Amino acid sequence: MTEGRPATAASASLWEREQEVAAIAQAVETLCADRSSSGHLLVLRGEAGFGKTALLAETRRIAESRGCTVWSARGGETLRSVPFNVVRQLLQPALLSLHPEEAREYLGDWYEIAGPALGIAEPGEGHADPQGVCDGLVAAVTRLARRDYPLVLLIDDAHWADQETLRWLEAFVERLGELCVLVVVARRPGEITGDAARHLDAVGQAAGRAVTSLSALTPAAVAGLTRATLGTHADAAFCREVWAVTDGNPYETVELLAKVRDSELEASESSAGELRALNRAARGGGLVDRLEQLGVDATKFAMAAAILGADISVTQAARLAGLGQDEAVRCAELLRNARILTEPLPGAVPVGDGDLEFVHPLIASAVYDSIPGGLRTAMHGIAAQVVTDAGKGLAAASRHLLQVHAEGDEELVEQLREAAREHLAVGAPDAARRCLERALREPPAPDVHAHVLYELGCATLLTAPARTIDHLRTALGMPGLDGAERVDAVYRLSQALLHNDQLEEAVRTVEAEAARHAPGPARLRL
C-alpha cells in the first residue's frame, strides 16, 4: 500500500492515519482476545476537520468485523446545556433492547437513582443527589458492559458533551481496570472551560500515552488524495494549490475536491487560481451564500435544523420553518444533495424520531451563526413549543427557553421553574440553575421573585455555597416566603453557611429565626 494512502474501503479522511488505525485495531484485538483483561481508553485530539469522526467510523467498522457490540454518541455545540444528553445517546441501544423489568433487574438498586437520568424511570419527589446519580450511571454502564462483551463505546465531539455526561465519563474511565471494554473519545483541543474542561482533561490524563494528537495532511498526501479523486492527470501545481488552500485539513480537502469534481474544473495549473473561490463556498459566509442559492424555503429549513441541533425530524423542522410537509421533504432532499444535511450514519441508533443530521459540525455551526439574532431568538421560542408539543417535556425544551428575549412573561417564568424542578429530580442542579437564573432575568412578578431566589438557592446548595447564601438571604429579605418554605430557606441558609466555614453566622441565623416562632414543629426543626 502506498505510504499515506488508506485501504480502498477506508474513508478519504483516513489518509496518513495508518498509525492511529493500527492502534485502534490493536485495542480491538486486545479486547476480543481475553474477557478478563483490563479495559482500554483511547483519546483522539484534533482540530475541526482533522478526521476524528472518520477514525471513529473506522473503529466501528473494525470492531463490528470482529463481532463487537458498538455503542456511539456525539456532543452538539447547541446541546451542551441538555443534561445526560450524550450518555443517554450512548446507552440507547441497550435501553431499547430491555423490557422495563429487565432494566430493573440489570440496574438493581441503582434503577430508581440512575433510571430517571437515563429517561427509563419516573423521577421521585425532591432533588436527586448528583453524586449518587453519577455513581448509579457508572454502575449501570458497568453491568451492561459485562452483559454485552465485547463492547466498544465511541464518543464524538466530547468537547461539546454536557457536563453531567463528562462527570460520568471521568468516573467511569477510573473503573476501566475492572472492566473489559474499549472506550474511544474524540475531542477538539480547547473549546471548553470550567468543570466540563476539568472532567474532560481528567479523561485525557487517564488515557496517558493513549492520547493521539492528529495533524494536518502533508502535501504528498493531499496530492495522492487529489489524484485518487480527480484522476492521475492532476498536475503537481494543482495538487500543491489544493494543499495550500486547505492547509492540509482533511475535511476541507475532501469537500474542495468534491466541488472541483462537481464543477468539472480541469485539474491543471491553469485552473489552480479558482480553488480559493471554490473553497470559500464550502465554509462560513460562502456556505451561507451557497445555501441561499437553493432558495428561501431550503434556507429556512436548514436554519430550523440548526436550531433543533440534533434528532432532526422533517416534521418538526417543517413546523419550525413554517413549511408544509411536502415542501419540507423537497427541501431536505435539496440539502442532502448539496452535502449540507445527511441521514444518520449506518449503525447509529436515533435517540428520537430524527431523520437527518448535518454532514459536519462545521456546517451546523456556520448555519446557526448565520441566523440573524432576532430571528434566532424567535425560532428558539417556537422550537420550545414544538418540543413540548412532541411530548418531550419542559426540561427538554429548556435549552430553547433559555434563548428567548426577556419580556416579563409570567408564563415563561413558570415554565422555567418547572423545567428546573425536572432537572433537579434527575440530579442535574447546574441545568436547574441556568433555568432559574434565566427566570430572574425575565423578571418574575414581585409575589414570585422570592420563590425563584429560594429555588435557585436550593439548586446551588451542593455546588456553590457562597452563591446560595446570597440567593437565600435576598429571598428572606423580600416579601413572599412564609410558613414552612421560609423555615426551609433558613435551614438551607444555615447549611450553606456551614459549608462556607461561617459557623457563628449559621448559628445566629438559626437562633434569630427560631425566636420568631412559638413552640412547635417549625421551631423544633430549627
C-alpha positions in Angstrom: 0.0 0.0 0.0 1.4 3.4 -0.9 2.5 5.4 2.1 -0.1 7.9 3.3 -2.9 6.1 1.5 -5.6 4.1 3.3 -7.1 0.9 2.2 -9.7 1.1 -0.5 -12.6 0.6 1.9 -11.5 3.3 4.2 -12.6 6.9 4.1 -10.6 9.5 2.2 -10.3 11.3 5.6 -8.1 8.4 6.8 -5.1 9.3 4.6 -1.9 9.5 6.7 -3.8 7.9 9.7 -2.1 4.4 9.5 -0.7 4.7 13.0 -4.0 5.7 14.5 -5.9 2.9 12.7 -3.2 0.4 13.8 -3.6 1.4 17.4 -7.3 1.1 17.2 -7.1 -2.3 15.6 -4.7 -3.5 18.3 -7.0 -2.2 21.0 -9.9 -4.1 19.5 -7.9 -7.3 19.2 -6.8 -7.0 22.8 -10.5 -6.5 23.8 -11.6 -9.6 21.9 -8.7 -11.8 23.0 -9.3 -12.0 26.7 -12.5 -11.3 28.6 -10.6 -11.0 31.9 -8.3 -8.2 30.6 -8.5 -4.6 31.7 -10.4 -2.1 29.7 -8.7 0.4 27.4 -9.2 4.1 26.7 -8.1 6.0 23.5 -8.4 9.7 23.1 -8.2 11.4 19.7 -7.4 15.1 19.8 -7.6 17.3 16.7 -8.9 20.5 15.2 -12.2 20.6 13.4 -12.0 18.6 10.2 -8.9 16.6 11.1 -10.7 13.2 10.7 -11.7 12.4 14.2 -15.2 11.3 13.1 -13.7 9.3 10.3 -11.4 7.4 12.7 -14.4 6.6 14.9 -16.3 5.3 11.9 -13.3 3.1 11.1 -13.2 2.0 14.8 -16.9 0.9 14.3 -16.0 -1.0 11.1 -13.1 -2.8 12.7 -15.0 -3.6 15.9 -18.1 -4.9 14.1 -15.9 -7.1 11.8 -14.6 -8.8 15.0 -18.1 -9.3 16.4 -18.0 -6.5 18.9 -21.1 -4.6 20.1 -20.6 -0.9 19.4 -22.5 2.0 21.1 -21.9 5.6 20.0 -22.8 9.1 20.9 -22.0 12.6 19.9 -21.9 16.0 21.6 -23.5 19.0 20.0 -22.5 22.7 20.1 -26.0 23.9 20.9 -26.8 20.9 23.2 -24.3 21.4 25.9 -27.0 22.6 28.3 -29.0 19.4 28.0 -28.1 17.2 31.0 -27.3 13.5 30.4 -27.8 14.0 26.6 -24.7 12.2 25.5 -24.8 9.3 28.0 -28.4 8.7 27.0 -27.4 8.5 23.4 -24.6 6.1 24.2 -26.9 3.7 26.1 -29.8 4.0 23.8 -29.1 0.6 22.0 -29.0 -1.2 25.4 -32.1 0.6 26.8 -34.1 -0.1 23.6 -33.3 -3.8 23.9 -34.5 -4.1 27.5 -38.1 -4.5 28.7 -38.8 -2.4 31.8 -38.5 -5.4 34.1 -35.2 -6.4 32.5 -33.9 -2.9 33.1 -34.9 -3.1 36.7 -33.1 -6.5 37.0 -29.8 -5.3 35.4 -29.7 -2.0 37.2 -30.8 -3.4 40.5 -30.7 -1.0 43.4 -29.5 1.7 41.1 -32.7 1.7 39.0 -34.5 4.3 41.0 -31.4 6.5 41.1 -30.0 6.3 37.6 -33.2 5.4 35.8 -34.6 8.9 35.7 -31.4 10.4 34.4 -31.5 7.8 31.6 -35.2 8.5 30.9 -36.3 5.0 31.7 -37.9 5.7 35.1 -40.0 8.4 36.6 -38.1 10.7 39.0 -39.0 10.7 42.6 -40.0 13.6 44.8 -37.5 16.3 45.6 -33.9 16.6 44.5 -31.7 13.7 43.4 -28.2 13.7 44.7 -25.8 14.4 41.7 -23.1 12.2 43.1 -25.5 9.4 43.7 -26.8 9.7 40.1 -23.2 9.7 38.7 -22.4 6.6 40.8 -25.6 4.9 39.6 -24.7 5.6 35.9 -21.3 4.1 36.4 -22.8 1.0 38.0 -25.4 0.8 35.2 -22.9 1.0 32.4 -20.6 -1.4 34.2 -23.3 -4.0 34.4 -24.4 -3.5 30.8 -20.8 -3.7 29.6 -20.3 -7.1 31.2 -23.6 -8.3 29.6 -22.6 -7.1 26.1 -18.9 -8.1 25.9 -17.0 -7.4 23.8 -18.2 -3.8 23.9 -16.8 -0.7 22.3 -18.0 2.8 23.4 -17.5 5.7 20.9 -17.9 9.4 22.0 -17.5 12.0 19.3 -17.2 15.8 19.8 -16.7 15.2 23.6 -15.8 18.9 23.9 -19.5 19.6 23.3 -20.8 16.9 25.7 -23.0 18.0 28.6 -21.3 18.4 32.0 -23.3 15.6 33.5 -22.1 13.1 30.9 -18.5 14.3 31.3 -18.7 13.9 35.1 -19.9 10.3 34.5 -17.2 9.6 31.9 -14.4 10.7 34.3 -15.8 8.4 36.9 -16.3 5.5 34.5 -12.8 5.5 33.0 -11.4 5.3 36.5 -13.1 1.9 36.7 -11.6 0.5 33.4 -9.1 -1.6 35.3 -12.1 -3.7 36.4 -13.8 -3.9 33.1 -13.1 -5.4 29.7 -14.4 -2.6 27.4 -12.9 -0.2 24.9 -13.7 3.5 25.1 -12.7 5.9 22.3 -13.2 9.6 22.9 -12.7 12.2 20.2 -12.4 15.9 21.0 -11.0 19.2 19.8 -8.3 20.9 21.9 -9.6 23.8 24.0 -13.3 24.8 23.3 -14.5 24.4 26.9 -13.7 25.8 30.4 -14.7 25.3 34.0 -15.9 22.0 35.4 -16.6 20.5 32.0 -13.0 21.1 30.9 -11.7 19.7 34.2 -13.7 16.4 33.7 -12.5 16.1 30.1 -8.9 16.8 31.0 -9.1 14.1 33.7 -10.2 11.7 31.0 -7.2 12.6 28.9 -4.9 12.0 31.9 -6.5 8.6 32.5 -5.6 7.7 28.8 -2.0 8.6 29.4 0.1 7.7 26.3 -3.1 6.6 24.5 -3.9 10.3 23.7 -3.3 10.9 19.9 -3.0 14.4 18.6 -4.0 14.4 14.9 -2.1 16.7 12.5 -2.9 18.1 9.1 -2.2 16.2 5.9 1.2 16.6 4.2 1.4 18.0 0.6 2.2 14.4 -0.6 -1.0 13.0 1.0 -3.1 15.8 -0.5 -1.6 15.2 -3.9 -2.4 11.5 -3.6 -5.9 12.2 -2.4 -6.4 14.7 -5.3 -5.3 12.2 -7.9 -7.4 9.4 -6.4 -10.4 11.7 -6.5 -9.9 13.5 -9.8 -7.6 11.2 -11.8 -3.9 10.7 -12.2 -3.8 13.5 -14.7 -4.0 16.2 -11.9 -0.7 18.0 -12.2 1.7 18.8 -9.3 1.0 22.6 -9.3 -2.7 22.0 -9.0 -2.2 19.4 -6.2 0.1 21.8 -4.3 -2.5 24.6 -4.5 -5.2 22.2 -3.1 -2.9 21.7 -0.1 -2.2 25.5 0.2 -5.8 26.4 0.1 -7.0 23.9 2.7 -3.9 23.9 4.9 -4.0 20.2 4.7 -7.3 20.0 6.6 -8.7 16.5 5.6 -12.4 17.6 5.7 -11.8 20.8 3.8 -9.7 18.9 1.3 -12.4 16.3 0.6 -15.1 19.0 0.3 -13.0 21.1 -2.0 -12.2 18.1 -4.3 -15.9 17.2 -4.4 -16.7 20.7 -5.6 -13.9 20.5 -8.2 -15.4 17.3 -9.5 -18.9 18.7 -9.5 -17.9 21.8 -11.3 -15.8 19.8 -13.8 -12.9 22.1 -13.2 -9.7 20.9 -15.0 -7.1 19.7 -12.6 -4.2 21.7 -14.1 -2.0 24.6 -13.1 -4.1 27.0 -15.2 -7.2 26.2 -13.1 -5.4 26.4 -9.7 -6.4 30.0 -9.2 -10.1 29.1 -9.0 -9.6 26.8 -6.0 -9.7 29.5 -3.4 -13.1 30.7 -4.5 -14.4 27.1 -4.5 -13.1 26.6 -1.0 -14.8 29.7 0.3 -18.1 28.3 -0.9 -17.6 25.4 1.4 -17.3 27.3 4.7 -18.6 30.3 6.6 -20.2 33.0 4.5 -19.6 31.1 1.3 -21.6 28.2 2.7 -24.4 30.5 3.6 -24.3 32.1 0.1 -24.5 28.5 -1.4 -27.4 27.7 0.9 -29.3 30.8 -0.2 -28.9 29.7 -3.9 -31.0 26.7 -3.0 -33.9 29.0 -2.3 -35.7 30.7 0.6 -37.5 27.6 1.7 -34.4 25.4 1.8 -32.6 28.2 3.8 -35.4 28.3 6.3 -35.4 24.5 6.6 -31.6 24.4 7.2 -32.0 27.2 9.8 -34.7 25.2 11.5 -32.5 22.1 11.5 -29.6 24.2 13.1 -32.0 25.4 15.8 -33.1 21.9 16.6 -29.5 20.8 16.7 -29.9 17.1 16.9 -32.6 14.4 16.4 -33.8 16.5 13.5 -37.1 15.2 12.2 -38.5 16.6 8.9 -41.9 17.1 10.5 -40.6 19.2 13.4 -38.2 21.2 11.2 -41.1 21.9 8.8 -43.2 23.3 11.6 -40.4 25.4 12.9 -39.7 26.7 9.4 -43.3 27.3 8.6 -43.4 24.9 5.7 -45.8 22.2 4.5 -44.7 18.6 4.8 -44.3 18.1 1.0 -42.2 21.2 0.7 -40.1 20.2 3.7 -39.4 16.8 2.2 -38.3 18.6 -1.0 -36.0 21.0 0.9 -34.5 18.1 2.8 -33.6 16.4 -0.4 -32.1 19.6 -1.8 -30.0 19.9 1.3 -28.9 16.3 1.1 -27.8 16.7 -2.5 -25.9 19.9 -1.5 -23.9 17.9 1.2 -25.4 20.1 4.0 -27.7 17.5 5.6 -27.5 13.8 5.5 -29.2 10.7 7.0 -27.7 9.4 10.3 -24.7 7.2 9.9 -25.3 3.4 9.4 -25.2 1.8 12.8 -26.2 4.9 14.7 -29.3 4.5 16.8 -31.6 7.5 16.8 -32.4 9.0 20.2 -35.9 10.0 19.0 -37.6 10.5 15.6 -34.7 12.2 13.9 -34.4 11.7 10.2 -31.4 14.0 9.5 -28.2 15.4 10.8 -25.6 17.9 9.4 -22.9 16.4 7.3 -20.3 18.0 9.6 -20.4 20.2 12.8 -18.6 23.0 10.9 -21.6 23.2 8.6 -24.1 23.2 11.5 -22.2 26.0 13.3 -22.0 28.1 10.1 -25.7 27.8 9.5 -26.6 28.5 13.1 -24.3 31.5 13.3 -25.8 32.9 10.1 -29.3 33.2 11.6 -29.9 36.9 12.5 -30.1 37.4 16.2 -33.8 38.4 16.4 -34.9 35.6 14.1 -32.8 33.1 16.0 -34.4 34.1 19.3 -37.9 33.9 17.8 -37.2 30.5 16.3 -35.9 29.2 19.7 -39.3 30.3 21.2 -41.2 28.3 18.5 -38.8 25.4 18.9 -39.6 25.2 22.7 -43.3 24.8 21.8 -42.5 22.2 19.1 -40.5 20.2 21.6 -43.2 20.3 24.3 -46.0 19.5 21.8 -44.0 16.4 20.9 -44.3 15.3 24.5 -40.7 15.7 25.4 -41.3 17.9 28.5 -40.2 21.3 29.7 -36.7 20.0 30.7 -36.1 19.1 27.0 -37.5 22.4 25.9 -35.5 24.5 28.4 -32.4 24.9 26.1 -34.7 26.8 23.8 -36.5 28.7 26.6 -33.1 30.0 27.8 -32.6 31.8 24.5 -36.0 33.7 24.5 -36.0 37.5 24.9 -36.8 38.8 28.5 -40.2 40.4 28.4 -41.6 40.0 31.9 -43.6 36.9 30.7 -45.1 35.2 33.8 -45.8 32.0 31.9 -42.2 31.7 30.8 -41.1 32.1 34.4 -43.3 29.3 35.4 -42.1 27.1 32.5 -38.5 27.7 33.6 -39.3 26.9 37.2 -41.0 23.7 36.2 -38.0 22.8 33.9 -35.7 23.4 36.9 -37.7 21.1 39.1 -37.5 18.4 36.4 -33.7 18.9 36.2 -33.3 18.7 39.9 -35.4 15.5 40.1 -32.9 13.7 37.9 -29.7 15.0 39.5 -28.8 18.0 37.2 -28.5 21.0 39.5 -26.4 23.0 37.0 -29.2 22.8 34.4 -31.7 23.8 37.0 -29.5 26.8 38.0 -29.4 28.0 34.4 -33.2 27.9 34.1 -33.8 29.8 37.4 -31.1 32.4 36.6 -32.9 33.0 33.3 -36.2 33.2 35.1 -34.8 36.0 37.3 -33.8 38.0 34.1 -37.4 37.9 32.8 -38.0 39.1 35.7 -40.6 37.3 37.8 -43.6 39.1 39.3 -43.0 40.7 42.7 -45.0 38.0 44.5 -43.0 35.2 42.8 -39.5 36.8 42.9 -38.6 35.5 46.4 -39.7 32.0 45.5 -37.5 31.9 42.4 -34.5 33.1 44.5 -35.3 30.4 47.1 -35.4 27.7 44.4 -32.2 29.0 43.0 -30.5 28.8 46.4 -31.7 25.2 46.7 -30.3 24.3 43.3 -26.8 25.7 44.1 -26.6 24.4 47.6 -24.3 21.4 46.8 -22.1 23.2 44.2 -21.8 26.9 45.2 -22.4 27.6 48.9 -21.4 31.3 48.7 -23.9 31.9 45.8 -26.5 30.0 47.8 -26.0 32.3 50.7 -26.6 35.4 48.6 -29.7 34.0 46.9 -31.3 32.8 50.2 -30.5 36.0 52.1 -32.0 38.1 49.4 -35.1 35.8 49.2 -35.6 36.0 53.0 -35.4 39.8 52.8 -38.2 40.0 50.3 -42.0 39.5 50.9 -43.4 36.2 49.8 -41.6 33.4 51.7 -43.8 32.3 54.6 -44.5 29.3 56.7 -42.7 26.0 56.0 -41.0 27.4 52.9 -39.4 30.2 55.0 -38.2 27.8 57.6 -36.7 25.6 54.9 -34.9 28.6 53.4 -33.4 29.4 56.8 -32.4 25.8 57.3 -30.7 25.6 53.9 -29.1 29.0 54.5 -27.5 27.7 57.7 -26.3 24.6 55.8 -24.7 26.8 53.2 -23.0 29.0 55.8 -21.6 25.8 57.5 -20.3 24.6 54.1 -18.7 28.1 53.7 -17.0 27.9 57.1 -19.2 30.5 58.6 -20.2 28.6 61.7 -21.0 31.5 64.0 -23.2 33.2 61.3 -25.0 29.9 60.8 -25.9 29.7 64.5 -27.0 33.3 64.7 -29.2 32.9 61.6 -31.0 29.8 63.0 -31.4 31.4 66.5 -32.9 34.6 65.1 -35.4 32.7 63.0 -36.3 30.3 65.9 -37.1 33.2 68.1 -39.8 34.3 65.6 -41.7 31.1 66.2 -43.8 29.7 69.0 -43.0 26.2 70.3 -44.0 23.7 67.6 -42.7 21.8 64.6 -41.1 24.8 62.8 -39.1 25.8 65.9 -38.2 22.3 66.7 -36.7 21.8 63.2 -34.7 25.0 63.6 
